[in-house]
Amino acid sequence: MKILIIDEMHPSIVEMLEMDGHQVTYSPKITRSEILEQVAAYDGLIIRSKTPMDRELLEKAINLKFIGRAGAGLDQIDLDYLVERRVKLFHAAKGNRDAVAEHAVGGLLALFNNIIKADGEVRKGIWDREGNRGHELMGKTVGIMGYGNMGKSFAKRLSGFGVKVLAYDKYKLEFGNELVQEVMWEKVKVEADILSIHVPLTPETRNFFTLDELESFAKPFWLINTARGEVISFATLNAALDRGILRGAVLDVMENEKFQKFSPEQKTEFEKLAARSNVIFSPHVAGWTFESYEKINKVLVKKIKKAFED
């Protein structure tokens, strides 16, 4: 098949696809207008998240047999139209699940032990032991919302910390095991000391975490979000932190990840959030390791080969 790669990928993917007999065009700098002009000639597209796979683009892809998403999120893809066209969709959540899980644990430990704050103070000659007294993870109850590849991998990483792990997934059943207790959402809200979000962005999850939803938790808790920023707004985070509903947050994702496109309200709320020592940010890199960069290729190529081997 003729395959067009429109985003930066680990270079190994070209050789891997060519070894399976495909003709590959690697064009990571290609613009949307250029894709629209060229896409009709290709059987497959491999993408990240730079260019939305909307109906306008997909209608031009008259020979398209598959899209390979180098990552987990599918929110920028017109899934209904792919079904209508019978275009196969592959994504590579298994390729970066370990990276996301490790990042979530690392962020949580950094937050609990004031690592960022303490490091900054020591570099300035401030030796404040009491002001940087931390919390232990041992004995806490960790709630997981969404028990797919990422949630499951996160639960596995927690197994040595002496925590109780509760997981809720609206679309999965009977996944409880020795690592995790499958529960209803209400039980997570009653017991969780920590909540880690591992859900995709859908109309159902967008802005799911309103202030009312957070207030319905039985006790103050720490929040980890390595999923999608749009599930909770800057304003909601600030209000919950101000009221003591949230004790702190680890945020790898934000409701708007383009600083230059912040609305005036987003700018004000983000600046307030950024001034807090109990909030840790990272630039959507939880799944962005050197190892996952290559693992994603292997997962995608394996799925493509299996789907079309007949």
C-alpha positions in Angstrom: 0.0 0.0 0.0 1.0 3.6 -0.4 1.3 5.2 3.0 1.7 8.9 3.9 3.2 9.9 7.2 2.2 13.5 8.1 3.8 13.9 11.5 7.2 13.5 13.2 7.8 9.8 14.0 10.7 7.7 15.1 12.6 7.0 11.9 12.4 3.3 12.4 8.8 3.3 11.1 9.7 3.9 7.5 12.0 0.9 7.3 9.5 -1.3 9.2 6.7 -0.5 6.8 8.9 -0.9 3.7 10.0 -4.3 5.0 6.4 -5.3 4.8 6.2 -4.2 1.2 4.6 -0.8 1.6 5.6 2.4 -0.3 6.1 5.1 2.3 6.2 8.9 1.9 7.5 10.5 5.1 6.4 14.2 5.1 6.4 15.5 8.8 6.4 19.1 7.7 3.4 18.8 5.3 0.7 21.4 5.6 -3.0 20.7 5.7 -3.5 22.2 2.3 -0.8 20.0 0.9 -2.4 16.9 2.5 -5.8 17.9 0.9 -4.0 18.0 -2.5 -2.2 14.7 -2.2 -4.2 12.4 0.1 -6.3 10.9 -2.7 -3.2 9.0 -3.9 -2.7 7.1 -0.6 -4.1 4.0 1.0 -3.0 4.8 4.5 -2.3 7.8 6.7 -0.1 7.7 9.8 -0.7 10.7 12.1 -0.2 12.2 15.5 -2.4 15.2 16.4 -1.2 18.1 14.3 -4.0 17.8 11.6 -7.6 17.0 12.4 -9.0 14.1 10.5 -12.3 15.8 9.7 -14.9 15.1 7.0 -13.4 17.7 4.7 -10.0 15.9 4.6 -11.4 12.4 4.7 -13.7 13.0 1.7 -10.6 13.8 -0.3 -9.0 10.5 0.7 -10.9 8.5 -1.8 -8.6 5.4 -1.6 -8.1 5.5 2.1 -8.1 2.0 3.8 -6.7 2.9 7.2 -5.5 5.6 9.6 -2.7 4.8 12.1 -2.7 7.1 15.1 0.7 7.3 16.8 -0.7 7.7 20.3 -3.9 7.1 22.2 -6.3 10.0 21.8 -8.8 9.8 19.0 -10.7 13.1 19.7 -9.5 14.8 16.5 -10.8 12.1 14.2 -14.2 11.9 12.7 -14.9 8.3 13.9 -18.5 8.1 12.6 -17.3 9.0 9.1 -14.6 6.3 9.3 -17.2 3.7 10.2 -19.4 4.9 7.3 -16.5 4.6 4.9 -15.3 1.4 6.4 -11.8 2.9 7.0 -9.8 1.0 9.6 -8.4 2.9 12.5 -5.4 1.8 14.5 -4.0 3.5 17.6 -1.0 2.8 19.7 -2.0 3.2 23.3 0.0 0.1 24.3 3.1 1.9 23.0 3.1 4.7 25.6 1.1 3.2 28.4 4.2 2.4 30.5 5.5 6.0 30.0 2.2 7.5 31.1 2.0 5.3 34.2 5.6 6.1 35.2 5.0 9.8 34.7 1.8 9.8 36.8 3.6 8.1 39.6 6.6 10.4 39.3 4.4 13.5 39.4 2.5 12.2 42.4 5.7 11.5 44.4 7.1 14.9 43.4 3.9 16.6 44.6 3.7 14.6 47.9 7.4 15.4 48.7 7.5 19.0 47.6 10.4 18.1 45.2 9.9 21.1 42.9 9.5 23.6 45.7 12.3 22.2 47.8 14.7 22.1 44.8 14.0 25.8 43.9 14.5 26.9 47.5 17.8 25.0 48.0 19.2 26.5 44.8 18.5 29.9 46.4 20.2 29.0 49.7 17.0 28.4 51.6 17.2 25.3 53.9 13.5 24.9 55.1 13.0 21.3 56.3 9.7 21.9 58.1 8.2 23.8 55.2 8.9 20.8 52.9 7.7 18.0 55.1 6.0 15.6 52.8 3.2 13.0 52.7 3.6 9.2 52.3 1.8 7.3 49.6 1.6 4.3 51.9 -1.9 3.7 53.3 -3.7 6.1 50.9 -6.6 5.2 48.6 -6.0 5.9 44.9 -9.0 6.2 42.6 -8.6 5.6 38.9 -11.1 6.9 36.4 -10.9 4.9 33.2 -9.3 1.5 33.2 -8.0 1.1 29.7 -4.3 0.7 28.8 -3.2 3.8 30.8 -5.3 3.2 33.9 -4.3 -0.5 34.0 -0.6 0.3 33.7 -0.9 3.0 36.4 -2.5 0.5 38.8 0.3 -2.0 38.1 2.9 0.7 39.0 1.2 1.3 42.3 1.4 -2.3 43.4 4.5 -1.8 45.5 3.4 1.3 47.4 1.0 -0.2 49.9 -2.0 1.7 48.6 -5.6 0.7 48.1 -6.5 1.0 44.4 -10.1 1.6 43.3 -11.0 1.8 39.6 -14.1 2.9 37.8 -14.8 2.5 34.1 -18.2 3.1 32.7 -17.6 0.9 29.7 -15.7 -2.1 31.2 -16.8 -4.7 33.7 -15.2 -7.6 35.6 -11.6 -6.3 35.5 -10.9 -6.4 39.2 -8.0 -8.4 40.3 -5.3 -8.5 43.0 -4.0 -5.1 42.0 -7.3 -3.2 41.8 -10.9 -3.2 43.1 -13.6 -2.5 40.5 -16.1 -0.1 41.9 -18.8 2.3 41.1 -18.0 6.0 40.6 -19.7 6.9 43.9 -17.4 4.6 45.9 -14.4 6.4 44.3 -15.8 9.7 45.4 -16.3 8.5 49.0 -12.9 6.9 49.5 -10.3 8.4 47.2 -7.3 10.4 48.7 -5.9 10.6 45.1 -7.7 10.6 41.8 -5.9 9.8 38.5 -7.8 10.5 35.3 -7.3 8.1 32.4 -10.3 8.7 30.1 -10.4 9.9 26.4 -11.9 13.2 25.4 -15.5 12.7 24.4 -18.7 14.9 24.6 -19.3 12.9 27.8 -16.0 13.6 29.4 -15.5 17.2 28.2 -15.8 19.5 31.3 -17.0 16.4 33.3 -15.2 17.7 36.4 -17.3 20.7 37.3 -17.0 22.3 40.7 -20.2 20.6 41.7 -18.7 17.2 40.8 -15.5 17.9 42.8 -17.5 19.1 45.8 -19.4 15.7 45.8 -16.2 14.0 46.9 -16.3 13.0 50.5 -12.8 14.4 51.4 -10.1 16.6 50.0 -7.9 14.8 47.4 -5.0 15.2 45.1 -5.7 15.1 41.4 -3.5 13.7 38.6 -4.4 14.4 34.9 -2.3 12.8 32.2 -5.4 12.2 29.9 -7.0 15.3 28.4 -7.0 18.9 29.7 -10.5 19.6 28.5 -12.0 17.4 31.2 -11.4 20.2 33.7 -11.0 23.9 33.3 -8.4 26.3 34.8 -11.2 28.1 36.6 -12.6 24.9 38.2 -9.1 23.9 39.3 -8.5 27.2 40.9 -11.9 27.3 42.7 -11.4 23.7 44.0 -7.9 24.5 45.2 -9.1 27.8 46.9 -11.8 25.9 48.7 -9.6 23.0 49.8 -11.5 20.5 47.7 -8.3 19.7 46.0 -5.1 19.4 48.0 -2.9 19.7 44.9 -2.6 18.6 41.3 -0.3 17.0 38.8 -1.2 18.3 35.3 0.4 17.0 32.2 -2.4 18.4 30.1 -4.4 21.6 30.1 -7.7 22.8 28.7 -5.8 25.0 26.2 -2.2 24.0 25.4 -1.5 26.9 23.2 -0.4 29.8 25.4 -0.8 32.3 22.6 -4.4 31.4 22.1 -5.5 31.7 25.7 -8.7 33.7 26.2 -8.4 36.6 28.7 -10.1 34.4 31.3 -7.8 31.5 30.6 -4.8 33.7 30.9 -5.8 35.0 34.3 -6.8 31.6 35.6 -3.6 30.0 34.3 -1.4 32.6 35.9 -3.1 32.0 39.2 -2.7 28.2 38.8 0.9 28.6 37.9 1.7 30.6 41.1 0.7 27.6 43.3 3.4 25.5 44.8 1.0 22.5 45.1 0.5 22.3 41.3 3.0 20.5 39.1 2.9 21.0 35.3 4.5 19.2 32.4 3.9 19.9 28.6 1.9 16.9 27.6 4.9 14.6 27.8 3.6 11.8 30.0 3.7 9.4 27.1 6.6 11.1 25.3 9.7 9.0 26.2 12.5 7.9 24.0 11.3 4.3 24.5 7.7 5.0 23.8 8.7 6.9 20.6 9.9 3.6 19.2 7.4 1.3 20.9 4.5 3.2 19.2 6.0 2.3 15.8 6.1 -1.4 16.6 2.5 -1.4 17.8 1.2 0.4 14.7 3.1 -1.7 12.2 2.0 -4.9 13.9 -1.6 -3.8 13.8 -1.4 -2.8 10.1 0.2 -6.1 9.2 -2.3 -8.2 11.0 -5.3 -6.3 9.5 -4.1 -6.6 5.9 -2.1 -9.9 5.9 -4.9 -11.7 4.0 
